[in-house]
Amino acid sequence: KKKKKKKKDKTASGSTKKDKDASGGSASKGTGMLEEQRRLLQEQDQLQDSQSEDPFDRRAEYTYAELLERVSKLLQANNPDLVEKKRRNIKPPQLQLLSSKKTLWVNFQEICTMMQRPSEHVFQFFMAELGTEGSIDGNQRLVIRGKYVPKYIESLLRKYVVEYVTCEMCRSPNTDLNKDSGSRLYFCTCRDCGSTRSVAPIRSGYHATSRADRRAARNAKG
């Protein structure tokens, strides 16, 4: 009987050891499975985040040259008139000598119309630059006091176009010149790009001293 009891005790102790080993193994397997599930969930979240990003969103990756190229393409697609270079061919001034002291600008009004500028403004500019006097006759021709060659008048005409016609932003000649009633300044507004800039006022031109001016000066002194 004692031997049988010992055998039973041995078998019981062996079974408890087996149960402990089994429970320990199952616990380690459980923790391993949990870690594996966590890892799979993390990988799934990362995959979803990468798929939710816009593959075409490369704002941080564009270089300055690439951005300029994109803007140029968008302008060309949406506003082809801005991309194309515009040139407005202005006829050269046609001059005639009326006498040894007067020069006639025959196509003065035609050039003013081509530049889309009022003849009075162009007249004031040339009188100030030439430092002389002049007038516009009944045929809208400019009579200038003094002798002048066409090349010199043409150089002043180019200066006028740069200062009062051409847009500084897009170099377009399609502009308007308007005078602000409050500040009495002229502003050049581009019809193509919409930019606006103030232009330099025309300095006062030459004024010859007349007999009336001399008489007024004498009266002021007296």
Backbone as a chain_set.jsonl record, in Angstrom:
{"seq": "KKKKKKKKDKTASGSTKKDKDASGGSASKGTGMLEEQRRLLQEQDQLQDSQSEDPFDRRAEYTYAELLERVSKLLQANNPDLVEKKRRNIKPPQLQLLSSKKTLWVNFQEICTMMQRPSEHVFQFFMAELGTEGSIDGNQRLVIRGKYVPKYIESLLRKYVVEYVTCEMCRSPNTDLNKDSGSRLYFCTCRDCGSTRSVAPIRSGYHATSRADRRAARNAKG", "coords": {"N": [[0.816, -1.206, 0.0], [1.939, 1.204, 0.806], [3.798, 1.55, -1.235], [2.134, 1.893, -3.406], [0.943, 4.299, -2.714], [3.154, 5.995, -2.821], [3.705, 5.842, -5.526], [1.4, 7.009, -6.521], [1.732, 9.552, -5.459], [3.986, 10.363, -6.842], [3.052, 10.337, -9.448], [1.112, 12.281, -9.241], [2.603, 14.534, -8.565], [4.104, 14.686, -10.856], [2.146, 15.225, -12.746], [1.303, 17.748, -11.917], [3.6, 19.231, -12.407], [3.683, 19.017, -15.176], [1.344, 20.34, -15.77], [2.02, 22.911, -14.884], [4.134, 23.5, -16.62], [2.747, 23.462, -19.01], [0.94, 25.527, -18.623], [2.728, 27.673, -18.382], [3.908, 27.665, -20.915], [1.697, 28.193, -22.52], [1.128, 30.791, -21.687], [3.385, 32.241, -22.5], [3.138, 31.852, -25.21], [0.771, 33.258, -25.586], [1.474, 35.941, -24.991], [3.325, 36.306, -27.024], [1.69, 36.146, -29.282], [0.094, 38.384, -28.864], [1.971, 40.461, -29.137], [2.64, 40.057, -31.798], [0.194, 40.651, -33.013], [-0.037, 43.359, -32.342], [2.143, 44.392, -33.783], [1.318, 43.84, -36.403], [-0.964, 45.447, -36.508], [0.204, 47.999, -36.286], [1.708, 48.07, -38.65], [-0.407, 47.993, -40.467], [-1.691, 50.43, -39.903], [0.324, 52.236, -40.676], [0.435, 51.651, -43.395], [-2.119, 52.478, -44.218], [-1.92, 55.231, -43.679], [0.051, 55.98, -45.498], [-1.273, 55.462, -47.875], [-3.361, 57.271, -47.75], [-2.197, 59.751, -48.247], [-1.749, 62.354, -50.635], [-0.592, 61.511, -53.739], [0.201, 63.315, -55.634], [0.842, 65.583, -54.345], [3.402, 67.552, -54.081], [4.533, 69.763, -52.924], [6.528, 70.459, -51.121], [8.691, 69.373, -52.361], [9.244, 70.616, -54.755], [11.513, 72.437, -56.741], [12.862, 75.797, -57.136], [13.155, 76.437, -59.835], [11.451, 74.555, -61.006], [8.98, 75.417, -60.024], [8.768, 77.918, -61.282], [8.596, 77.067, -63.92], [6.156, 75.696, -63.843], [4.384, 77.806, -63.267], [4.746, 79.329, -65.565], [3.713, 77.587, -67.508], [1.051, 77.436, -66.678], [0.253, 80.084, -67.065], [0.573, 80.27, -69.817], [-1.345, 78.464, -70.633], [-3.776, 79.449, -69.597], [-3.752, 82.244, -69.997], [-2.82, 83.141, -72.761], [-2.228, 85.519, -74.048], [-0.671, 86.991, -72.323], [1.768, 85.709, -72.301], [2.755, 85.77, -74.869], [4.884, 87.865, -76.702], [4.324, 91.243, -77.113], [4.397, 93.678, -79.585], [4.355, 96.955, -80.584], [4.448, 98.573, -83.42], [5.619, 101.677, -84.138], [5.364, 104.363, -86.271], [8.11, 106.127, -87.737], [8.94, 109.557, -86.947], [7.868, 112.062, -89.207], [9.405, 114.743, -90.569], [9.515, 118.139, -91.611], [11.149, 121.024, -92.894], [10.009, 124.134, -92.244], [11.023, 126.669, -92.295], [14.109, 128.436, -91.715], [13.96, 128.542, -89.021], [11.911, 126.99, -88.048], [10.341, 123.797, -87.566], [8.348, 121.251, -88.949], [6.289, 118.752, -87.77], [4.895, 116.246, -89.321], [3.312, 113.812, -89.106], [2.389, 113.84, -86.473], [-0.058, 113.652, -84.941], [-0.948, 111.15, -85.78], [0.959, 109.42, -84.69], [0.514, 109.872, -81.974], [-2.033, 108.758, -81.743], [-1.466, 106.066, -82.288], [0.076, 105.427, -80.064], [-1.845, 105.714, -78.191], [-2.17, 107.968, -76.576], [-2.908, 111.215, -75.249], [-2.657, 114.037, -77.368], [-1.949, 116.483, -76.265], [-0.483, 115.855, -73.963], [1.753, 114.549, -75.048], [2.742, 116.65, -76.545], [3.488, 118.504, -74.504], [5.554, 117.04, -73.329], [7.537, 116.93, -75.369], [8.075, 119.637, -75.788], [9.191, 120.28, -73.329], [11.46, 118.608, -73.289], [12.869, 119.423, -75.554], [13.265, 122.051, -74.961], [12.043, 124.334, -76.039], [9.591, 126.237, -77.909], [6.313, 125.64, -79.277], [3.501, 124.695, -81.362], [0.245, 123.331, -82.178], [-1.128, 122.908, -85.277], [-4.036, 123.54, -87.433], [-4.343, 121.152, -88.825], [-3.583, 119.234, -87.069], [-0.851, 118.964, -86.865], [2.461, 119.232, -85.598], [4.136, 122.13, -84.904], [7.336, 123.17, -84.475], [9.568, 125.297, -82.847], [12.655, 125.991, -84.118], [15.406, 124.077, -85.583], [15.417, 120.674, -86.293], [16.535, 117.298, -86.523], [15.247, 114.184, -87.868], [16.223, 111.849, -86.484], [16.906, 112.68, -83.914], [14.445, 113.531, -82.857], [13.168, 111.091, -82.97], [14.605, 109.605, -81.061], [13.813, 110.906, -78.709], [11.145, 110.242, -78.826], [11.204, 107.479, -78.365], [12.053, 107.547, -75.729], [9.823, 108.689, -74.515], [7.958, 106.63, -74.918], [9.022, 104.596, -73.294], [8.825, 105.747, -70.734], [6.142, 106.553, -70.437], [4.383, 104.817, -71.699], [5.036, 101.991, -71.941], [4.52, 99.035, -70.008], [6.02, 98.356, -66.911], [6.065, 95.889, -65.672], [5.165, 93.659, -67.326], [6.03, 94.476, -69.775], [4.295, 95.277, -71.735], [2.758, 97.255, -74.295], [0.141, 97.92, -74.108], [-1.454, 99.965, -72.488], [-2.995, 102.378, -70.239], [-3.144, 105.885, -69.657], [-3.845, 107.861, -67.021], [-5.029, 110.688, -65.184], [-4.913, 111.531, -61.808], [-7.324, 113.175, -59.987], [-7.16, 114.09, -57.385], [-4.442, 113.946, -56.396], [-3.227, 114.995, -58.595], [-1.487, 113.626, -60.179], [-0.109, 111.53, -62.766], [-1.003, 108.237, -63.748], [0.03, 105.099, -64.917], [-1.635, 102.42, -66.209], [-1.743, 98.98, -66.759], [-3.394, 97.073, -69.199], [-3.19, 94.389, -69.573], [-1.743, 92.91, -67.488], [-2.655, 94.258, -65.289], [-1.188, 95.864, -63.543], [-0.245, 98.921, -61.883], [1.361, 102.04, -62.021], [2.905, 105.06, -60.934], [3.821, 107.828, -62.939], [6.559, 109.937, -63.892], [6.21, 113.425, -63.426], [5.859, 115.839, -66.054], [8.352, 118.12, -66.565], [8.324, 121.705, -66.545], [8.281, 123.299, -69.668], [10.345, 125.107, -72.045], [10.159, 128.612, -71.982], [9.962, 131.391, -73.826], [11.141, 134.679, -73.263], [8.961, 137.264, -73.498], [7.862, 140.493, -74.791], [5.827, 141.406, -73.155], [6.397, 139.984, -70.822], [8.823, 141.159, -70.065], [7.958, 143.752, -69.603], [6.229, 143.306, -67.454], [8.076, 142.45, -65.57], [9.589, 144.792, -65.196], [7.647, 146.465, -64.109], [7.183, 145.156, -61.733], [9.565, 145.55, -60.385], [9.565, 148.336, -60.161]], "CA": [[0.0, 0.0, 0.0], [2.825, 2.365, 0.837], [4.384, 1.703, -2.569], [1.103, 2.443, -4.282], [0.783, 5.713, -2.372], [4.303, 6.711, -3.351], [3.523, 5.954, -6.972], [0.358, 8.006, -6.766], [2.287, 10.885, -5.196], [4.882, 10.705, -7.948], [2.249, 10.66, -10.636], [0.433, 13.556, -8.992], [3.591, 15.616, -8.692], [4.46, 14.803, -12.289], [1.059, 15.89, -13.473], [1.321, 19.18, -11.577], [4.703, 19.837, -13.165], [3.269, 19.131, -16.582], [0.353, 21.423, -15.871], [2.735, 24.181, -14.777], [4.859, 23.75, -17.886], [1.769, 23.764, -20.061], [0.412, 26.882, -18.407], [3.787, 28.638, -18.722], [4.054, 27.722, -22.377], [0.541, 28.874, -23.117], [1.24, 32.223, -21.372], [4.395, 32.83, -23.398], [2.548, 31.887, -26.551], [-0.228, 34.333, -25.62], [2.165, 37.235, -25.108], [3.902, 36.393, -28.373], [0.612, 36.43, -30.234], [-0.304, 39.781, -28.675], [2.993, 41.305, -29.764], [2.507, 39.91, -33.248], [-0.998, 41.404, -33.413], [0.302, 44.779, -32.269], [3.02, 44.71, -34.906], [0.495, 43.835, -37.612], [-1.814, 46.639, -36.474], [1.044, 49.153, -36.591], [1.993, 48.041, -40.086], [-1.643, 48.334, -41.173], [-1.895, 51.876, -39.753], [1.302, 52.914, -41.522], [0.025, 51.463, -44.783], [-3.272, 53.345, -44.464], [-1.45, 56.618, -43.718], [0.755, 56.219, -46.762], [-2.242, 55.459, -48.967], [-4.226, 58.449, -47.663], [-1.486, 60.923, -48.731], [-1.932, 62.673, -52.051], [0.674, 61.24, -54.442], [0.568, 64.443, -56.482], [1.18, 66.725, -53.499], [4.864, 67.605, -53.98], [4.854, 71.17, -52.718], [7.8, 70.597, -50.43], [9.757, 68.796, -53.164], [9.49, 71.404, -55.957], [12.583, 73.43, -56.726], [12.434, 77.121, -57.613], [13.055, 76.377, -61.297], [10.241, 73.803, -61.345], [7.824, 76.275, -59.752], [8.695, 78.904, -62.359], [8.119, 76.381, -65.122], [4.725, 75.424, -63.662], [3.665, 79.078, -63.408], [4.79, 79.701, -66.978], [2.782, 76.731, -68.244], [-0.311, 77.845, -66.333], [-0.019, 81.346, -67.751], [0.434, 80.005, -71.244], [-2.6, 77.745, -70.872], [-4.953, 80.248, -69.238], [-3.649, 83.61, -70.527], [-1.775, 83.132, -73.798], [-1.874, 86.88, -74.452], [0.371, 87.5, -71.45], [3.038, 85.056, -72.59], [3.243, 86.212, -76.166], [5.474, 89.199, -76.706], [3.571, 92.198, -77.917], [5.171, 94.793, -80.102], [3.554, 97.937, -81.294], [5.335, 99.299, -84.316], [5.261, 103.084, -84.284], [6.018, 104.957, -87.433], [9.084, 107.179, -87.403], [8.409, 110.907, -87.172], [8.119, 112.699, -90.508], [9.682, 116.153, -90.325], [9.759, 119.053, -92.735], [11.608, 122.347, -92.488], [9.169, 125.222, -92.739], [11.948, 127.783, -92.527], [15.363, 128.22, -90.998], [13.699, 128.596, -87.585], [10.745, 126.188, -87.684], [10.272, 122.416, -88.05], [6.978, 120.741, -88.952], [6.137, 117.308, -87.536], [3.707, 116.006, -90.139], [2.475, 112.707, -88.596], [2.366, 113.938, -85.006], [-1.318, 113.124, -84.411], [-1.001, 109.712, -86.079], [1.785, 108.724, -83.7], [-0.197, 109.955, -80.687], [-3.127, 107.784, -81.794], [-0.881, 104.729, -82.191], [0.504, 105.237, -78.674], [-3.03, 105.868, -77.34], [-1.874, 109.025, -75.627], [-3.43, 112.511, -75.694], [-1.662, 114.855, -78.067], [-1.497, 117.562, -75.381], [0.552, 115.308, -73.082], [2.951, 114.335, -75.876], [3.226, 117.989, -76.885], [4.176, 119.041, -73.335], [6.799, 116.298, -73.142], [8.541, 117.33, -76.357], [8.472, 121.02, -75.548], [10.077, 120.28, -72.169], [12.723, 117.958, -73.637], [13.575, 120.237, -76.546], [13.531, 123.368, -74.414], [11.631, 125.31, -77.036], [8.153, 126.48, -77.986], [5.67, 125.072, -80.444], [2.038, 124.756, -81.404], [-0.412, 122.338, -83.027], [-1.916, 123.661, -86.253], [-5.381, 123.048, -87.706], [-4.264, 119.779, -89.338], [-3.032, 118.409, -85.986], [0.584, 118.809, -87.049], [3.202, 119.953, -84.569], [5.089, 123.132, -85.389], [8.358, 123.322, -83.441], [10.498, 126.394, -83.081], [14.018, 125.488, -84.209], [15.7, 123.061, -86.603], [15.673, 119.381, -85.67], [16.633, 116.173, -87.457], [14.327, 113.103, -87.457], [16.81, 110.898, -85.54], [16.833, 113.228, -82.554], [13.039, 113.458, -82.442], [12.846, 109.668, -82.768], [15.177, 109.189, -79.772], [12.92, 111.421, -77.666], [9.901, 109.475, -78.904], [11.458, 106.217, -77.659], [12.087, 107.873, -74.297], [8.433, 108.872, -74.085], [7.318, 105.306, -74.892], [9.51, 103.871, -72.121], [8.392, 106.369, -69.484], [4.71, 106.824, -70.321], [3.551, 103.864, -72.451], [5.351, 100.584, -71.693], [4.334, 98.514, -68.651], [7.286, 97.913, -66.339], [5.969, 94.519, -65.188], [5.094, 92.673, -68.413], [6.579, 95.12, -70.976], [3.246, 95.419, -72.742], [2.406, 98.644, -74.618], [-1.311, 98.068, -74.0], [-1.648, 100.635, -71.208], [-3.769, 103.622, -70.189], [-2.554, 106.958, -68.863], [-4.926, 108.62, -66.399], [-4.608, 111.685, -64.2], [-5.676, 111.51, -60.565], [-7.78, 114.536, -59.697], [-6.766, 114.483, -56.037], [-2.992, 114.182, -56.305], [-2.791, 115.638, -59.841], [-0.42, 112.81, -60.744], [-0.489, 110.601, -63.83], [-0.761, 106.83, -63.451], [0.023, 104.21, -66.087], [-2.281, 101.158, -65.84], [-1.623, 97.973, -67.814], [-4.63, 96.341, -69.476], [-2.918, 92.953, -69.631], [-1.427, 92.334, -66.176], [-3.367, 94.991, -64.252], [-0.316, 96.646, -62.664], [-0.37, 100.377, -61.963], [2.525, 102.772, -61.517], [2.886, 106.499, -61.163], [4.849, 108.265, -63.882], [7.181, 111.204, -63.518], [5.552, 114.591, -64.038], [6.628, 116.537, -67.082], [8.835, 119.412, -66.074], [7.864, 122.825, -67.373], [9.103, 123.499, -70.854], [10.987, 126.399, -72.28], [9.252, 129.741, -72.215], [10.736, 132.546, -74.284], [10.758, 135.943, -72.623], [8.297, 138.152, -74.447], [7.839, 141.902, -74.411], [4.923, 141.535, -72.009], [7.101, 139.501, -69.633], [9.798, 142.174, -69.662], [7.217, 144.878, -69.044], [5.755, 142.904, -66.129], [9.227, 142.435, -64.666], [9.933, 146.179, -64.857], [6.624, 146.996, -63.214], [7.355, 144.541, -60.419], [10.696, 146.208, -59.724], [9.196, 149.708, -59.821]], "C": [[0.842, 1.245, 0.0], [3.428, 2.621, -0.52], [3.383, 2.322, -3.51], [0.901, 3.919, -4.009], [1.92, 6.543, -2.933], [4.165, 6.907, -4.845], [2.483, 7.006, -7.294], [0.891, 9.406, -6.547], [3.193, 11.32, -6.328], [4.104, 11.115, -9.175], [1.55, 11.988, -10.462], [1.39, 14.712, -9.139], [4.001, 15.805, -10.134], [3.396, 15.524, -13.067], [1.028, 17.378, -13.166], [2.434, 19.89, -12.305], [4.322, 20.027, -14.611], [2.266, 20.261, -16.763], [1.021, 22.784, -15.8], [3.46, 24.513, -16.066], [3.895, 24.141, -18.989], [1.225, 25.166, -19.904], [1.453, 27.938, -18.731], [3.97, 28.77, -20.211], [2.918, 28.453, -23.031], [0.603, 30.369, -22.853], [2.24, 32.896, -22.291], [3.871, 32.897, -24.82], [1.539, 33.021, -26.672], [0.416, 35.698, -25.763], [2.791, 37.394, -26.483], [2.858, 36.728, -29.418], [0.137, 37.872, -30.114], [0.69, 40.736, -29.336], [2.9, 41.243, -31.283], [1.298, 40.688, -33.76], [-0.738, 42.908, -33.377], [1.163, 45.213, -33.453], [2.237, 44.777, -36.214], [-0.408, 45.06, -37.672], [-1.022, 47.902, -36.804], [1.374, 49.225, -38.082], [0.765, 48.435, -40.902], [-1.926, 49.839, -41.093], [-0.932, 52.664, -40.639], [0.927, 52.814, -42.994], [-1.159, 52.361, -45.133], [-2.864, 54.813, -44.542], [-0.76, 56.931, -45.035], [-0.205, 56.253, -47.94], [-3.141, 56.689, -48.943], [-3.539, 59.712, -48.158], [-1.705, 61.096, -50.226], [-0.623, 62.432, -52.791], [1.119, 62.393, -55.314], [0.935, 65.686, -55.67], [2.685, 66.729, -53.26], [5.319, 69.033, -53.709], [6.212, 71.344, -52.053], [8.967, 70.105, -51.269], [10.088, 69.623, -54.397], [10.672, 72.342, -55.749], [12.053, 74.747, -57.282], [12.254, 77.115, -59.128], [11.798, 75.633, -61.734], [8.987, 74.637, -61.112], [7.656, 77.329, -60.836], [8.153, 78.281, -63.64], [6.623, 76.091, -65.027], [3.901, 76.693, -63.839], [3.619, 79.511, -64.864], [3.808, 78.875, -67.803], [1.328, 77.106, -67.951], [-0.691, 79.151, -67.017], [-0.247, 81.121, -69.235], [-0.886, 79.31, -71.553], [-3.823, 78.628, -70.654], [-4.945, 81.649, -69.828], [-2.558, 83.657, -71.595], [-1.351, 84.525, -74.226], [-0.768, 87.46, -73.585], [1.735, 86.932, -71.799], [3.62, 85.553, -73.903], [3.772, 87.638, -76.067], [4.694, 90.101, -77.655], [4.506, 93.316, -78.351], [4.237, 95.701, -80.875], [4.504, 98.783, -82.13], [4.804, 100.714, -84.518], [6.054, 103.667, -85.444], [7.035, 106.0, -86.992], [8.502, 108.556, -87.685], [8.819, 111.458, -88.538], [8.227, 114.208, -90.295], [9.914, 116.9, -91.631], [10.219, 120.39, -92.177], [10.695, 123.396, -93.103], [10.015, 126.437, -93.092], [13.231, 127.471, -91.784], [15.154, 128.178, -89.486], [12.528, 127.733, -87.143], [10.796, 124.811, -88.337], [8.834, 121.932, -87.91], [7.001, 119.231, -88.775], [4.808, 116.905, -88.167], [2.784, 114.962, -89.51], [2.422, 112.694, -87.066], [1.1, 113.3, -84.426], [-1.441, 111.622, -84.654], [-0.203, 108.91, -85.06], [1.128, 108.765, -82.323], [-1.331, 108.935, -80.626], [-2.598, 106.363, -81.661], [-0.427, 104.429, -80.764], [-0.666, 105.287, -77.704], [-2.758, 106.856, -76.205], [-2.417, 110.351, -76.146], [-2.327, 113.365, -76.296], [-1.122, 115.969, -77.178], [-0.376, 117.089, -74.461], [1.85, 115.084, -73.847], [3.574, 115.68, -76.242], [4.016, 118.597, -75.719], [5.517, 118.346, -73.103], [7.876, 116.788, -74.105], [8.978, 118.779, -76.163], [9.431, 121.113, -74.359], [11.437, 119.683, -72.51], [13.537, 118.794, -74.623], [13.938, 121.614, -76.003], [13.172, 124.476, -75.38], [10.124, 125.513, -76.957], [7.605, 125.862, -79.259], [4.17, 125.219, -80.352], [1.53, 123.657, -82.313], [-1.339, 123.089, -83.971], [-3.28, 123.011, -86.475], [-5.423, 121.631, -88.229], [-3.637, 118.818, -88.329], [-1.563, 118.066, -86.221], [1.3, 119.687, -86.026], [4.233, 120.87, -85.222], [6.054, 123.432, -84.248], [9.276, 124.48, -83.813], [11.922, 125.86, -83.015], [14.154, 124.432, -85.293], [16.093, 121.756, -85.911], [15.672, 118.293, -86.729], [15.721, 115.047, -86.965], [14.911, 112.151, -86.417], [16.717, 111.399, -84.102], [15.399, 113.179, -82.023], [12.639, 112.013, -82.169], [13.409, 109.15, -81.446], [14.327, 109.693, -78.605], [11.588, 110.671, -77.654], [10.053, 108.13, -78.199], [11.489, 106.439, -76.147], [10.673, 108.047, -73.752], [7.723, 107.524, -73.959], [7.739, 104.533, -73.646], [8.91, 104.439, -70.837], [6.874, 106.416, -69.329], [3.806, 105.826, -71.052], [3.795, 102.421, -72.002], [5.133, 100.213, -70.227], [5.671, 97.989, -68.126], [7.254, 96.459, -65.895], [6.031, 93.506, -66.325], [5.582, 93.225, -69.747], [5.547, 95.266, -72.087], [2.998, 96.9, -73.022], [0.915, 98.931, -74.478], [-1.665, 98.662, -72.632], [-2.517, 101.881, -71.376], [-3.048, 104.62, -69.299], [-3.681, 107.843, -68.344], [-4.364, 109.556, -65.339], [-5.521, 111.625, -62.989], [-6.034, 112.942, -60.176], [-7.333, 115.01, -58.32], [-5.303, 114.854, -55.932], [-2.425, 114.901, -57.518], [-1.586, 114.918, -60.449], [-0.984, 111.908, -61.832], [-0.113, 109.182, -63.416], [-0.913, 106.018, -64.731], [-0.505, 102.845, -65.641], [-2.237, 100.196, -67.018], [-2.945, 97.231, -67.974], [-4.427, 94.834, -69.444], [-2.695, 92.356, -68.242], [-2.078, 93.079, -65.026], [-2.501, 95.821, -63.323], [-0.479, 98.142, -62.924], [0.875, 101.02, -61.373], [2.335, 104.252, -61.802], [4.041, 106.867, -62.085], [5.357, 109.632, -63.457], [6.439, 112.367, -64.169], [6.463, 115.259, -65.054], [7.053, 117.886, -66.528], [8.415, 120.502, -67.043], [8.832, 123.068, -68.514], [9.663, 124.904, -70.951], [9.93, 127.461, -72.55], [10.091, 130.959, -72.588], [10.213, 133.817, -73.626], [10.198, 136.895, -73.673], [8.36, 139.595, -73.953], [6.928, 142.122, -73.204], [5.583, 141.066, -70.725], [8.102, 140.53, -69.134], [9.105, 143.375, -69.032], [6.713, 144.543, -67.638], [6.888, 142.876, -65.119], [9.623, 143.842, -64.249], [8.915, 146.765, -63.888], [6.756, 146.42, -61.804], [8.503, 145.192, -59.657], [10.328, 147.621, -59.282], [8.187, 149.74, -58.703]], "O": [[0.54, 2.22, -0.689], [3.564, 3.773, -0.931], [3.733, 3.178, -4.322], [0.711, 4.709, -4.934], [1.711, 7.641, -3.45], [4.46, 7.977, -5.377], [2.653, 7.799, -8.221], [0.583, 10.332, -7.298], [3.186, 12.482, -6.735], [4.432, 12.09, -9.852], [1.406, 12.746, -11.421], [1.067, 15.735, -9.743], [4.221, 16.927, -10.59], [3.693, 16.337, -13.943], [0.758, 18.187, -14.053], [2.259, 21.015, -12.774], [4.599, 21.068, -15.207], [2.308, 21.021, -17.731], [0.662, 23.702, -16.538], [3.417, 25.644, -16.549], [4.175, 25.028, -19.796], [1.062, 25.905, -20.875], [1.122, 28.984, -19.289], [4.167, 29.874, -20.718], [3.112, 29.23, -23.966], [0.177, 31.155, -23.7], [1.987, 33.985, -22.805], [4.118, 33.86, -25.546], [1.448, 33.671, -27.714], [-0.035, 36.522, -26.558], [2.791, 38.488, -27.046], [3.115, 37.508, -30.336], [-0.183, 38.514, -31.115], [0.3, 41.693, -30.005], [3.062, 42.253, -31.967], [1.365, 41.314, -34.818], [-1.163, 43.641, -34.27], [0.938, 46.268, -34.046], [2.466, 45.665, -37.036], [-0.604, 45.645, -38.737], [-1.514, 48.776, -37.518], [1.328, 50.292, -38.693], [0.884, 49.129, -41.911], [-2.345, 50.451, -42.075], [-1.325, 53.641, -41.277], [1.082, 53.774, -43.75], [-1.201, 52.94, -46.218], [-3.39, 55.562, -45.365], [-0.953, 57.999, -45.615], [0.019, 56.989, -48.902], [-3.636, 57.113, -49.987], [-4.231, 60.682, -48.469], [-1.828, 60.127, -50.976], [0.372, 63.093, -52.493], [2.286, 62.459, -55.702], [1.296, 66.717, -56.236], [3.195, 66.033, -52.382], [6.362, 69.464, -54.201], [6.959, 72.265, -52.383], [10.12, 70.381, -50.937], [11.109, 69.374, -55.038], [10.802, 72.965, -54.695], [10.95, 74.811, -57.825], [11.314, 77.716, -59.647], [11.15, 76.019, -62.708], [8.042, 74.579, -61.899], [6.537, 77.607, -61.266], [7.355, 78.89, -64.351], [5.902, 76.223, -66.016], [2.849, 76.672, -64.478], [2.596, 79.996, -65.347], [3.147, 79.404, -68.696], [0.481, 77.098, -68.844], [-1.816, 79.308, -67.491], [-1.148, 81.708, -69.833], [-1.479, 79.536, -72.608], [-4.785, 78.572, -71.42], [-6.005, 82.197, -70.131], [-1.471, 84.172, -71.335], [-0.236, 84.708, -74.715], [-0.008, 88.317, -74.036], [2.752, 87.601, -71.612], [4.831, 85.733, -74.03], [3.169, 88.497, -75.425], [4.447, 89.771, -78.815], [5.303, 93.825, -77.562], [3.443, 95.259, -81.704], [5.261, 99.6, -81.606], [3.691, 100.916, -85.004], [7.264, 103.471, -85.558], [6.838, 106.677, -85.984], [7.659, 108.704, -88.569], [9.969, 111.33, -88.958], [7.265, 114.863, -89.893], [10.434, 116.357, -92.606], [9.749, 120.838, -91.131], [10.617, 123.531, -94.324], [9.747, 127.138, -94.068], [13.411, 126.362, -91.28], [16.07, 127.817, -88.747], [12.18, 127.743, -85.962], [11.223, 124.66, -89.481], [8.182, 122.168, -86.892], [7.652, 118.517, -89.537], [3.738, 117.183, -87.625], [1.584, 115.206, -89.392], [2.413, 111.627, -86.453], [1.19, 112.486, -83.507], [-1.984, 110.903, -83.816], [-0.638, 107.846, -84.619], [1.185, 107.782, -81.583], [-1.564, 108.321, -79.585], [-3.216, 105.536, -80.99], [-0.537, 103.29, -80.309], [-0.515, 104.947, -76.53], [-3.076, 106.605, -75.043], [-2.393, 110.595, -77.352], [-1.206, 113.406, -75.79], [0.037, 116.362, -77.317], [0.572, 117.83, -74.204], [2.929, 115.399, -73.345], [4.797, 115.822, -76.246], [5.098, 119.146, -75.929], [6.498, 118.988, -72.727], [9.01, 117.033, -73.692], [10.15, 119.099, -76.361], [10.365, 121.915, -74.368], [12.464, 120.197, -72.066], [14.763, 118.857, -74.524], [14.831, 122.272, -76.537], [13.913, 125.448, -75.524], [9.468, 125.017, -76.042], [8.349, 125.595, -80.203], [3.637, 125.787, -79.399], [2.28, 123.113, -83.123], [-2.228, 123.818, -83.53], [-3.637, 122.052, -85.791], [-6.446, 120.96, -88.091], [-3.212, 117.721, -88.69], [-1.094, 117.001, -85.819], [0.805, 120.746, -85.641], [5.085, 120.426, -85.99], [5.642, 123.892, -83.183], [9.698, 124.612, -84.961], [12.349, 125.339, -81.984], [13.165, 123.955, -85.849], [16.98, 121.732, -85.058], [14.918, 118.348, -87.7], [15.448, 114.961, -85.768], [14.179, 111.682, -85.545], [16.476, 110.617, -83.182], [15.175, 112.823, -80.866], [11.866, 111.739, -81.251], [12.765, 108.341, -80.778], [14.144, 108.978, -77.619], [10.98, 110.489, -76.599], [9.134, 107.686, -77.511], [11.003, 105.606, -75.382], [10.37, 107.598, -72.647], [6.975, 107.3, -73.007], [6.908, 103.885, -73.009], [8.528, 103.68, -69.946], [6.367, 106.329, -68.21], [2.584, 105.974, -71.026], [2.839, 101.703, -71.711], [5.502, 100.962, -69.323], [6.37, 97.257, -68.827], [8.31, 95.843, -65.751], [6.855, 92.592, -66.296], [5.552, 92.515, -70.752], [5.908, 95.368, -73.26], [3.022, 97.716, -72.101], [0.474, 100.058, -74.705], [-2.118, 97.952, -71.735], [-2.743, 102.366, -72.485], [-2.419, 104.244, -68.31], [-4.383, 108.492, -69.119], [-3.363, 109.259, -64.687], [-6.745, 111.663, -63.116], [-5.164, 113.805, -60.054], [-7.146, 116.209, -58.11], [-4.955, 115.93, -55.446], [-1.285, 115.364, -57.492], [-0.771, 115.526, -61.143], [-2.167, 111.566, -61.83], [0.938, 108.947, -62.821], [-1.842, 106.216, -65.514], [0.104, 102.188, -64.796], [-2.636, 100.539, -68.131], [-3.546, 96.81, -66.986], [-5.391, 94.081, -69.301], [-3.378, 91.406, -67.859], [-2.062, 92.594, -63.895], [-3.025, 96.433, -62.392], [-0.804, 98.567, -64.033], [1.376, 100.583, -60.338], [1.693, 104.64, -62.777], [5.117, 106.274, -62.008], [4.675, 110.38, -62.756], [6.08, 112.292, -65.344], [7.687, 115.24, -64.92], [6.228, 118.684, -66.084], [8.18, 120.242, -68.223], [10.05, 123.042, -68.335], [9.48, 125.748, -70.075], [8.946, 127.228, -73.252], [10.836, 131.489, -71.764], [9.007, 134.001, -73.457], [10.89, 137.276, -74.617], [8.842, 139.877, -72.856], [7.233, 142.936, -72.332], [5.375, 141.654, -69.663], [8.223, 140.754, -67.93], [9.591, 143.946, -68.057], [6.761, 145.383, -66.74], [6.7, 143.231, -63.955], [9.956, 144.075, -63.087], [9.279, 147.479, -62.954], [6.481, 147.097, -60.814], [8.432, 145.366, -58.441], [10.707, 148.066, -58.199], [7.762, 150.817, -58.285]]}, "num_chains": 1, "name": "protein.A"}
